Amino acid sequence: LAGEGAGGYSDYPIFNSPDSFAEAMKNAGIDIVTTANNHCMDKRAAGLLRTIDVLDSLGIEHIGTYKIAEDRENILIKDVNGIKIAFLSYTYGTNGIPAPEGYLVNMLDENLIKNDISRAKAEGADFIVVLPHMGVEYETYTRDAYKEWADKMFEAGADIVVASHPHVLQPMEFKEVDNGDGTTRDCFVIYSMGNFISSQTTPPRNAGIILNINIKKEGEMRPEISQVSFVPIWTQFRNVNEQDHFIVRSVYEMLSLPDNVLRETVRKKDIDRLWQIHSET
C-alpha cells in the first residue's frame, strides 16, 4: 500500500495496491494481518512504512514489518475469550531487495523465532501462533526443509503454524510435540491454505480453504486445540456472460444450489472445476 504516487498501482513482479484493498479487508472483518512476505519491500522502505500507516489508520493490527525497532520488540498478544494468544510472523526473504534497517522486516531466522517465542511465554501467552511466509510456489506437496522449519517452531514452543507463499493448497497435520518435561502437546500445522482471492485464475491456483481452528481451555488446564475444520473456496473470475467478475465462492455452498440456479451463476466449465476442487480438497 505504497500509494498511487509511488509509480502508480501495479501487479507482478512489483506490487502496489490501492488503499481500498485494506478498507475491504477491514469491512470483511479481518482483524490481524501478517505483512512479512517476499513482496513487502517491493516499493522499498517508504512503501513498507506507508503500508503500516494505512493499516494503523484503519485499526487493522499487523505483525512482521515495523516502523521502529521498539515496535519489533512488542509481541502481539490478543485475549480471545480469556485465552491469551500470541501472533508472530516471518518471511524467507524479500526478493533480493534488502531492508535498510534490520528491524523493518522479520526474517525467517531460527534464533529470532526462538527468542520471540520465549518472550511471548514470558509475557503470559497461553498459546502461540506462528505465520511463516515460506514454501515453493505452486507445489502441492511440502518439501522436507519446510517441515523442518515447522518442527523447529514447535520445539521452540509454538502451538499452531499457518504458513503461506505457495498459492496452492498444501497438506495440514497434527503433530505430537515433546514439551521436554515428560509431557506432550498436540500442535497443528498447515503449509499453505492456497489463494483466498487473487487474479491467478488457472487450477490449482484458483482454489484454497478458509481454515477454522477451535481452541478450548478448561479451568486451569493449558489450552488445547479441540477441532480443526475448513471450507473449500474457489475464486470465480468470469460470470456466465464471460464478463470479469471476481468473487470468492464457498464450494459447498455453490454445489448445494439447485441446478438451474448454479447454471445461471457460473459457466459449465466452472461447475466442473467446483466438483474437481471438492474432490481434490
N, C-alpha and C positions, 0 to 999 in steps of 0.2 A: 504494500500500500504506500508506494513512494510518492503518489500524487501525479496528476496529469502533467504537471510541469517538468517532471523528470523524464523527458523524452517521449511522453505520451504513454497510453496504455499498450501493453504488449503481451504476446504469448511466447511460446517456446522459441529460442532457448533462454531468453531473458524475460522474466515475468514481471508485470506490473499491473495490478488490478485496481479498479475504481473503489472508492470508499464505500460505495453502495453494497459491495460484496460483504463487507464487515457488518453493515447495517442489516443485511438479510440474515446473516448468521445470528445476530442479536435477536431479531424478530422471530427466528425459528426456535429460539430457546436454548442456544448454545451458551454455556457458562464459562468454560475454560478452553483455551486452545494452546497447542504447542507450536511455537514459532521457530524451533530449531530444526532446520532441514537444509537440504543441499542448495536451495534457491534463496535462502534468507539474505545472502549478500549480493543478489543479482543487481541491485541498484546501490551497491556499496553501503557504507556505514550510514549515509544520510537516509537511504531508503529503509534500512533496518530500524533506525531511530523513529522515523515518521510512522512506520507501521505500529510501533509500540504506542505512540501518541494517539493514533486513531483508535486503537483498541481501548486505551485508557479512557478516552472521551466517551466511549460507548458503555463503559463498565464491564467489558469482557476481560476476564483475568487471563493471564498468559504466562507461559514458562518456556525457558530455553534460550531466549535472547534478552539482553539487558542494556539499559542506558548508562548505568554507572556500576562500578564494582560492588558498591554496597547492596544494590538490588540483587545481584547474583548470589549474595550470601544469605538472602532471605528465602527460607523454604516455604513453599505454598502448601499450607495445611488447611483443609476445609473440614468443618464439623458437619457431618451429614447424619442427621438423626441420632446424634450422640456418639458417632464413631468418627474419630479424627483421622482423616485420610490425607497423606502427603502425596503430591504430584511432582514428578521430576522428568526432565526430557533432555535428550542429547542427539546430536547428528554425527554421522560418519564423516562428513566433510561439507565443503561449501563450493563445490565445482571449481576448485583451484583458485578461488578469489579469497585471499587472506583477510582476516579481520584485523584492523589496525591495532585494536586493543583486545587482549585475551579474554576479558570478561564479557565481550559483546555476544559471543556465541558459545553455548555449551557443546564441547566436542565429546565424542564417544571415547572416553578415557577411563581406564579401569580404576585408577586411584581417585579421580574426581568423583566417580559414581560411588565408590566405597565411602568416601568422606561425606558425601551428601546424604547417603542413606543413614550413616552413623549420626549425623547431625539431626536428621529428621526424627530418629528414635529419641535422641536426647531432648528434643523439643516436644515430645509427648505424642508423636504419631502412633496410632494403633495399627495402621495399615498403610502400605507404601505401594504406589502405582508408578511404574517407570514407562515412559513413552519414547523408545528409541527410534530414530529415523535411520533404518538400516535394511539391508537386503538387496537382492538383484532384481532390477526392473523386469517385469513380465514373465518371471519364472514362477510357476505354480507350485514348486516344491521349495523347501527351505534347505539351504546349504549348511553344512556342519558348523562353519565358522559363526553363523548367527545363532545357532542353537547353543553354542558355547558361550556367546555373549549373554544370552538369556540366563544360562546356568550361573554365570558369574554374578549377575544381578540378584538372582535368588539366594545364592550363597552369601551375598553381602547383606541380605535382609529384605529384599523386595518380595512382595506377595503377588503382584499382578504385573505382567509385561505385555503391553499392547504396542507392537511395532508397526511401522509404516515405511513406504517407499516403493515396493514392487508394483503397485497399481492394479494388482490382481489378487484374488483370494488365495491365501496360503493356509496351511493347517493350523489347528489350535489343539492344545492338550493340557491336561492337569499333570503336575509333577509333584511327587512327594519329596520334600526337601528336609535334610537333616539340620536341626537347629543348633547342633553342637553340644547339647546338654542332655542327650539321650532321648529327646523328643523329636517329633517330626511335624511338619505342617504341609497342607495341600496348597500348592501355588498354581497359577494359571497363566498360560502364555498363548497369544495369537501372533503369528509372524507377519500377517498383513490382512486387513479387512477388505482389500480391494478398493475400488473407487466409490465414493459416495455420489457426487455429481461432477462431471467432467465433460470435456469435448473429445475424449478418447472413445470413439463410437464403435470400434471393432471388438469382437469377442477375443479373449475373455475380459477385456478392459472395461466393458460397459456394464459390469456386474460387481457386486460386493455384498456386504451384510451390514445391518445395524446390530450391534452386539449389546446384549443386556447381561450385566453381572450383578447378582444379588449377594449382599454381604449381611451376615447376621451376627449379633452379639448378645449373649445370654448372661445376665448377671455380671460377675467379674471375670468371666471366661474371655480368652483372647478372641477377637472377631475371626470369622471364617467365611469362606465362600460357600454359600448354600446352594446356588444354582447359576448356571450359565445357559443362556438361550440366544437365538438370533433370528432375524428376519432377512431373508434373501431380498436384495433390491436390484433394480435394473434402471439404467438411465435411458429413457425414451428421448430420441433427438429429432424424430420426424413424426408428424401426425399422419392420418390416413390420406390426407391430400398432398403428402410429400412436402409439407412446409416445415421449416425448422421449428422445433417445439421441445425444448429441453425441460424435462421434469423427472424427478425421482419417483419410481413406482415400486410398491411392495409386490413381489412376485406372487405371494399367497393371495393378496387382495385381487390382483388382476385375474388370476386363474380361477377365482371364485365368482367372477362376473358371469351373468348369462351370456351365452354365445353371441347373441345379436349385439349386445352392448359392447362386448370385447371387440368384435369386428368393426364396430363404429368408432372405436377408440384407438386401436393400433393396427398396423399393417399385418398382412398374413405372415410375412417373414418374421415379424416381431413376436407374433404368437408362438411360432416355432422356437424362437430364441427364449421366450419365457419358460417354456417347458424344458428346454435344454438347461437353463440356469437352475431350475427346480431340481433337476436330476443331478447335475454336477455339484451343486452346493451340498 
